[in-house]
Amino acid sequence: MTEDVKPPTEALLARIDSPADLRTLDREKLPQLADELRQFILNAVSRTGGHLSSNLGTVELTIALHYVFNTPDDVLVWDVGHQCYAHKILTGRDTAFAHIRERGGISGFPKREESEYDAFGTGHSSTSLSAVLGMAMASALEGNTQRQHIAVIGDASIVSGMAFEALNYAGTTDANMLIILNDNAMAIDPTVGALKNYFEQLRQRKGADETFFNDLNITYKGTVDGHNLPELLTSLEAEKNERGVRLLHVLTTKGKGFAKAEAQQVSYHSPALFDKITGEPLPENPSLPAKYQEVVGQTLTQLAALNPKIIAITPAMSSGSGLTAMHQSFPHRVFDVGIAEQHAVTFAAGWAARGFIPYCVIYSTFLQRAYDQLIHDVALQNLPVVFCIDRAGLVGEDGATHHGVFDMAFLRPIPNLIIASPRNATELRHLLYTAQQPLEHPIAIRYPRGRCNEKHWQQPFQALPIGKGEQLKEGSEIAVLTIGAIAEEVAEQIQKSTTAEKYAHYDMRFLKPLDEEMLHHIFQKYKKVISVEEGVTGGLGSAVAEFAAQHGYTIPLKIITLPDAFMGVMSRFENKIEF
C-alpha cells in the first residue's frame, strides 16, 4: 500500500484488523474513526476510481453495525455493494484496498470468496432481502433463534419487483430479519416513483403514522439520522434482542463529508480520478473521442427531433446511458423507470403496441433480469422494440457481476429478434437510425463501454441492410470473422502477424440474421475459418458452426470466445487474442 493511502500508525484505523478490534474502542472515539475512515476512502478512490459518494454516505452506519452486532455470526448483507467500502476496510482488507477494482485485486462488491464477513455476493440490486430472508429461515430451522440477519438496502433498490416479492413473503414469516433502509433519495440519479414520494413524506413526519410496511406485518421504526453515531448505536442496540421482521429507516447523505460529492451526487457516484483536496476531476485530453454512450445519447436526441414517435426508456441509468441530453430536449419522451428492468421491457412493449418506437436503453448485465419479458412480451408478439444494449462485452473494473458477456448467447435462440453489434461509433449511429425505419421485428443493438476510436462519427444518417456483413481485408488462406468492436483489436493483431497476407477479415455485424451469402463465399474460398467474439460460447462461433454443419462444410473452424468461467476485472483491451 502506498504511504498516503495507509492510515498513520497513531490513527485509530491502523489498530483495527477486524470488527472485534472495533468493539474494543470507547464510543467517544467512534466519530474520530468515522473521520479517518472517510478520509481513507477518499484518498484511495481519488487514485483508483470507484463508487465514492455512496460509500462516503454509509461510514457511520457501517461502524455502528459492526460495533453493535456480532459479525460475522450475525449476518450482514449489503445490497448492490455500492456502499460496502467501509465494510471491507473494517474487516481486514485495508491493505488490499489500495488495489480495489484492479486486476488481481479485491472486488468493488461483496464477494463470499474474499471474506467470511461478506455473507452474500451482491453486484446487482435488490437481492439482499430474499437472500437474508433465506438465511434467517435457515438459522431458525437449525434451532438458532439468537442470530441476527441484517440487510442494508437503499431507497432506490427497495422499489424493484424482486424486493417487493421478498417483502411480501417476509411479512408472512416470523424470521429474525432486520432491514436497514438506507434512504439518501438517490440511485445513481435521483430516485423516481411513488414510493420515493412516500419516503419523502416519512422523512418529513419523522416516520410517524407509517402504514405500508406495518400493513405488510413488517415492524417499521424510524427515522434515524444515519450520521449521528449515538442515535444509530441506540437504535441498533434496541434491535439486538428484538425478533421478527423489522425495518429501520435510516437517513443518510450521499457523498457525506466531501463537499464536492455532496453537491454533485450524480457525478461523484463513480467518478474518474480526481484531486482529493479540491475534488476537481483530473484533466482529460480534450481531443479524446466520444464515449459510445455519448454517441447513443446524441444520436437519439437528433432522431427524436426528426421522428415524434421515438421515445426512450431506461431502468435507473439515465446519466450512465447518455440520455441526459435527450431528456433535456424531450422531457416527456424519456422515461427513467427506476430499478425495474422487467417493467422497462414490458413498458417498452406497450409503447410499441401503440405504434411508437421505443428505445429501451439498458446495460447488458441488467437485461439478464428481464429475459422472460423479452421473450414473451416483445419477441413472441413481434413488437418492434429497439434494445440499446450498453456495456456489452468486458467492462473493466466492476468485474464479473457487470460484464456483458452473455447477451449474444442468450439472445440468439429467441425467434423474431434481430441482433446487431456495430464495430465502431459510425456503424452504431447508422444502426440506431436503421432501427426507426421502422423495422418489422424487435432489434438488439449491442455496444461496449468506454470511448470509441473515431472523432468524426457524426456522419449523415445511412440505413444499413439487415443481415449483411462487410469484408474489411483481403486474404489468401484464412478468414477471420468478428462481430462488434473487437474487430479493431483483431485487425491490429492481423497486421502484426508475420503472415498477415494469409488472413482475410470479415465483420459479420449481425448475429441474427447471419449473412449467409457471405458465409457461403467464405467457406468455399478459404482453407480455414476463425471466429472471434467478446462473449461466451453460444454466440457467433456457435452460429457459424451450425451454418457449416447444416450446409456440409468441413474445412477447419476455430471458435475463439471468452473462457468458460466468470471473468474478474478485465477490459477488452487486456484480453489477448491468439489465432
N, C-alpha and C positions, 0 to 999 in steps of 0.2 A: 504494500500500500504506500502511496506517496505521502510525504510528510504532512502536507496541509489538508489531506483528507482524514488522516488518523487523528483522533482527539488527543489533546495534550494529556500527558501522563497524570497530571494533577486533577484532571476533569473527572466528574462522576461517571461519564460514559465509558471511560477507559477501564473502570472497575467492574463492568457488567459483561459477563460472558453468557448469561442465561437469565431467565425470569427469576430463578431462585436468588441470584445476586441482587436483582432489582428489589425483591421483597425485604432485603436487609436494610434498605435505605429508610431514613426517617421521612415521614410525609412532608415535612417542611422543605426537604431538599428536592422534591419531585418537580417543582417549577423550574429549578436550575437545570435539572436533567432534560426537561422539555426544551429549554432554550438550546442546550448543547445538541440534542438530537435533531432539532430543526436546522441548526447550522450545519451539522454533519451531512444531512440530506441535501441541503442547498449547495454545499461545496462539491459533493460528489456528482450531483445531477448537472451542475453547470459545466462539467468537463466530459461527462459521458452521454448526456441526454437521458431522457426517461420521463416518467409521469411525475411531474413536480407538484402542481398545485393541489391535487387530490391527496397526496401524501403529506404535504405540509398541514393540511386540514385535519389529519387524524392523529397527530403526535400525542396530544393529551389523552385521547381515547385509548390509544394503544398502551400507553403507560398504565392507565387505570385498569384496563382489562387484565393485563399480566400481573399487576400488583395485587389485585383482589382475588382473581381466580387461580386455581392450582393447575395451570397449564404445564405440560401437555395432557395430564389426566383429564382435566376439564377441557373439552373440545372447543377449539376456536377456529371458525372458518370465515375467511374474508371473501365476500362476493366480488367477482371480476378479478380483484387483486390489484387494482389501480391504487389502492390505499394501504398496501402491505409493506412498504419500505421500512417504516419504523419497527414493525413486527420482525422483519428479517434482521435488522441491526441488533435488537434486544435479545434475539435468540441465537446469538453466537456467530453471526455472519457479517460482523462489522469489517473484518479484514477483507473478506471476499467481495464486499460491496463495491470496492474500487473497480471491479470488473463486471458489474451487473449489466446484463443485456449485451455482453460481448461473447464472441465465440469462445467456448470453453469456460465461461464464467457462470455466475448464478443467474437464474431466471428472474425476469421482472415481475413474475406472478408466483403465487404459492405453488409449490411442487413437492409432492409427497416424497420423492426420492431424495430431496435435498435436506429435509429436516423432519424430525418427529413432531415439531411444532406446526408444520404445515399439514393439517389434518385432512385436507382435501384439495386437489388441484383445481384451480379456478382461473380460466382465461376468458371465457365468455360469461356474460352477465346472468344473474337471476337464478343460478343453480344452487346457491347456498342453502336456501330454505328446504328444498327437497332433500339435499344431502344431510343436513343437520337433523332433520326430522327422522330420516332413516337411522342415523347414528343413535339418536335419543331412544327410539323404539327398540333398537338392538340392545342398548345398555339395559333397558327395563326387562327385556326378555332374559338377559343374563343374570338378572337379580340385583343389578346396581341401580339403586334409586337415588344415590347421592351425587353422581356425576352431573355437572352442568354441561349443556351443549349450547354453544353461542354462535349465532350467525350475524355477521355485520353486513348489512345490505343498504345501498344508497336509495334515496328517494326516486332516482331515475330507474334503477334496476327493479324495484319492487312493483313497478307498473306492468311489467311484462306478463304475458299469459302464463308462463311457467311458474312465476312467483305466485300469481293468483291461484293456480291449481294447488300449489303447496299450502297456501293459507287456507284454502277451502277444506283441504283434508286435515291439516293440523288442528283446526278448530273442533274436529270430531274426536280428538285423542286427548289423553292426559299426559302426553310426552313431556319430559322435563327439558324444555326448549326455551331459550331466551333469544329473541330477535332484537338486535340493536339497529334501529332505523337511523342511519347516518344521513341527516337531512341538511344538504347545503344548497338546495334549489338548483342544482346543476347536474347535467350529464357531462359530455364534452361541451355541448352547447347548453343554454338554459333549458330546464325541463319543460315539458309540454303536457297538456291534457287536464282532464277534470280532477284526477287525484292530486295533481300539483296544486290546483286551487284549494282542494280540501286541506292539504298540508299547510298551505299558507294561512287558512283560517285557524288551524290548530296552533300555529305559531303565534298568531295574534291573540288567541284566547288562552295561551299557555297550557294547551291540552284539555281545557275544561269542556265538558259535555261531548267528549268523543263518543261516536256511535258505531262507526264502520267496523273497527277491529273488535270492539266489545260484542257487537252483534254476531260476529263470527266465533264467539267464545274464546277470543284471544284477549287476555287482560292487557289493556293499554295503560302505560304510565308515561307521563311526560308533561311538559317538555323540560329537557335538561340542557344546560349550557355546556357544550362539548369542549370548551376551552377553560372551564373552571374546574380545576382538579379537585378541590374539596367537595364540590357539588357532585362531580362524577363519581368520586370514591364512595360517597354516602349512598348514592343511588344504586351503584353496583353491589355494594356490601349488603344492601337490603334484599338483593336478588339471590344471594348465596344460599339462603335457606328457603327460598320460595320454590314451588313446584308447579308443574303445568306449563302451558304455552303462554308466554308473556311477550309484550313488545315495549321496549323502552325507546322513546322518541328523543334522540339526541341532535341538537342543532350545532352545526359546525360551519366554518367559513372556508371555502376552497382557497388555497394559497395563503392561509393564515400565517402572519409573521413576516411576510415578504411583500412589501408594498406593491411592487410591480405585478406579482402574481395575484394579489387580491384585486387589483384594479383591472387586470386583463386576464380573467379566469379562463377564457377560451384559448387564448394564445399560449398561456402557460400551463395548459393541461399536459402537454407533452412537447416542450419547446426544444428547438435546436440548441446548440451550445450558446452560452450567454455569460456575461460578466456577473460574477456572484455578488459584487458590491452594488453596481448600478442596476442590474437586471436587464441591461440592454443586450439584445442578441449580438453575437459576434458577427462581423460583417461578412456577407456572402458576395461572391463575384457577381456583379450586376449583369455580366454578359452570359450568365448561365441560361440554358434553355428552360422552357416551361416544364412544370410537372404534368404528368398525364392527367391528374385530377383537374388542373387548371385548363387543360385542353378540353376536357369534357364540359366543365362549367361554362367556359366562354363560348364553346360551340353550341351548347344547348340554349344559352341566352340568345344567340343570334338566330337559331332555328325557331325559338319561341316567338321572336319578333316577326318572323315570316309566316308562321303557322299557328293560328289561335287554338288549334286542337291539342297542342303539345302541353303536357303537364309533367311535373317531376315529383317523385316520392322518394323519401329516404327514411330509414329507421335510425334516428338519432345521430346521423352522420352528415349533417348539412354542411358544416365548415370543412370537415375532413374529406368530403367527397367533391368539394369545389363548387357547391351550389349557392354560395353566399351571394354572388353577383346576380344570378338568375332570380333569387328570392328578392333582392333589392329592386330589380326591374319589374318583376311579375309576382308580387307578394301573394296574390290569390291563386297562383298556379304552381306553387311549390309547397309541398306538404311534408313536414317533419312529424312522423307519427310516433316518435319516441322509440324505446327499445321494444319493438314489436314487429319482428321480421315476418312472422306468419301473416299478421294483419296487413303489413305493407304489400305483400304479394297479392293477396286476395282483393285488397283495396284497389290495387292497380288493375286487376281483372275486371272489377266493377266499372271502372272508368272506360276500359277498352270495350266492354259490352255496350256502352252507350256511344261508341263512335269516336272517342278521344284516343290520343296516342300517349299513353303513359310511359315515361322513362323511369323505371324502378332502379335507383342508384344504390347499390349495396355491396359491401365488401364480400369477397368470395367466401371467406371463412364464416360469415354470418348468414349467407344464403343457405348453407347447410341446414340451418334451423327451420327453413321454410320449404323443405323438399316436397312434402305432401301437397302443400298448396300449389307449388309449381307444377306438379303433375296433374292434380285433379281440377284445380280452379283455373289454370291457364292453358296447359297443353291439351288436356282432354277436350276442352271446349274450343281449342284452336283460337284463342283470343290473342290479338297481336300486341302483347306487352313487350316492351323493349327493356331487357335486363342489362344494365350497365354494371358489369361485374368488376369492381375495383379491387386492387391489391391481389390480382391473380398471380400465382406463382410464389416464389420465395420472397418474404417481406423483410428479412433482416432481423432487427433487434427483438421483436416481440416473440419470435421463435415458434415452437410447434403449435401453440394454440391459435396462431394467427396466419400461418402460411396458407395461401390459397392454392393448394396443390391437388385437390381432389375434384375440382369442378368439371374438368373435361371428362373424367371417368364417370361421374355420377350424372352428368347431363346427357351424355351421348346416347344412352338407351331410351330416352324419352321421345316418343313419336311427336311429330309436328314441330319440333323445336329446331330452329336454325342456330348454329353455334359458330361464331367467328372470333378470331383473335388476330388483330392487326399487328404488323411487325414494327410500326412506328406511329408517330403522332399524326402525320398526314393521313395515313390509312384509317386511323381511329376517327378522325374528323369526317372522312368520307363515309365510313360505316354508320356513324351517327346520323348523317344526312340520309343515307340509303334507307335506314330503318323507318323513316317517316314518310315514305313514298305514297301510300303505306304498303306494308307487306301483308301477305295472306296468312302468315304464321307468326308466332312469337319468335323473338330472336334474342340470343345472349351474346353480348359483345364484351369480351374479357380483355383486361389491360393491366399492366403491372403498377406497382408502387414506384414513386420516385420520378426523376427527371427523364425526359426524352432526349434524344441526341440531335434534334432538329430545332433550329431557330426560326425557320421560315415555314412553319406548318400551316399557317393560316391561308391556305390556297383556296381558290374558288371551289365551291361545292361540286362534287362529282359522284354520281351514283355508281356503285360497284356492282358488277354482276354476281348474283348469289351463286355460291358453289364453284367459283372459279379462282384458281391459284395463279402463280406467276413464276416463271423461271428467272432467277437472279444471276446465274452464272453458268456458262457453258463448261462441259467437262467430257472426258473421253470414256471413263470406265465405271465410275461410281456416282450414283445420285444420292445426294443428301437432302432429306425432306425436313423442313422445320415448320413450326406454327407459332406465331406470336413474336414477342420482342427478342426472344433468344436467337432469332435469326442473325442479329448483329454479332453476337459472340461466336456463333458458328462460322459466319463469313470471315471473321478475324482469324479463327482457328485454321480455316482452309487456306487463307492467304499465307499463314506462317508455315504451312506444310511444305516440305521439300518436293512433294509430288502434287502440288496444287492443281496442275493441269488435268489430273485424273478426275477431279471432283466437280461435278455439276451441283448447283444449289437451287432448290425449288422452295418457294414459300407457298404452303398449302392454303393459308389464310382462313379457310373454312374447314372445320372438323366435320360439320354436317350441314348440308350435303357435301360429300367429298367430290373433288374434281376428278371424276372417273376417266374422262377423256385424257387428262394429263397423266394419270396413273398408268393407263394402258400404254401410253407412249414411253413412260419411264421404264416399265417392266419389260418392254420389248427392245429397248435400246441399250440398257446398261447391264453390266455383269454383276453388280451388287447394289443394293439399296440400303441406306441407313436413315432411320427416322430419329429425330431429336426433339424432345419436348420438356418443358419445365413443369412436369406433373408426374403423377403416378401411373402405373400400369392400368390400361383400360381406355387411354385416350387415343392420340394419333397413331402410335405404333400398332396398337391393337386393331384399330380400324383398317390400317393398311394391310396388316397380316390377314385379316378377314377377307379383304378385297382380293389379295393374292390367292388365297385358298379357293375362293369362290370361282375364280377365273383360271385356275390351274397353273399359275405362275410358280416356278420352282427355283428361281435364282435366289441366292442368299439374301436374307433380310436381317439386319441388325437393328434392334429396338433399344434406344437409349432413353431411359426415364430416370426419375429420382429413385433412390433405393427404397426397398420395401421396409421402411422404418420411419418413425416420426423424427423429422429433422429438427435440430436445435437452431440456435441463432445462425442464420446464413442468408446471404443475398444471392441473386442470380449471378453476380459478378465473381463470387467466390466459388461457385460450383464449376469445377474444371470439366471440360468435355473432352473425352478421348475417343477418337474414331477406331 
